[in-house]
């Protein structure tokens, strides 16, 4: 059984009310969703900030998690000053900042830049990214996104995680290269950590190579743990 959800205010979810923004933590969302669905334990799979969400869920609600599968998530405060971006992507970002709107050109450039092989990202997927983000930005658009922040609180929570953890890493990630996976493993001293690197894949392994990603998860869940 697979349970997925859109973090407010992303995808098809609604906006974040002011009172919710002030009182709710990101990990409260999956915890309360599981309670509403009557699910006692899960294997939590998260990519990028979704991995941070899973990690926080395991630290703050350890009884809900069997094991973690984390992919290309930050371990330290995220910095972008080392990125070398093509002129087309820079222009797409400048245009979207001016208009306050991310068009299909932006999402094509975004997905191509963060892919190990842009040809793997289908036209349908690119159009879906555009369509799902074609909405008026919410005032609290990143409030419910699990973030590393300055890293201080995050590292405390990482030390609390004791669950078996698999890191599936796209090694062609411009933002979070393989050293980020090693750093993350070091921040999980109380968890048994396994690593698998996908050498030809970028920041979003399940988006770029879904069958291989699912196969690695299946093998880990069925055999390794």
ZIGIKA-V913538 format. One line per field, one symbol per residue. ss: DSSP state (@ for helix, = for strand, . for the rest). Layout:
ss = ???
This chain:
ss = .................@@@@@@..@@@@@@@@@@@@....======.@@@@@@@@@@@@.@@@=======...............@@@@@@@@@@@@@....@@@@@@@@@@....@@@..@@@@@@@@@@...................@@@@@@@@@...=======.......@@@@@@@@@......======......@@@@.@@@@@@@@@@@@@@@.
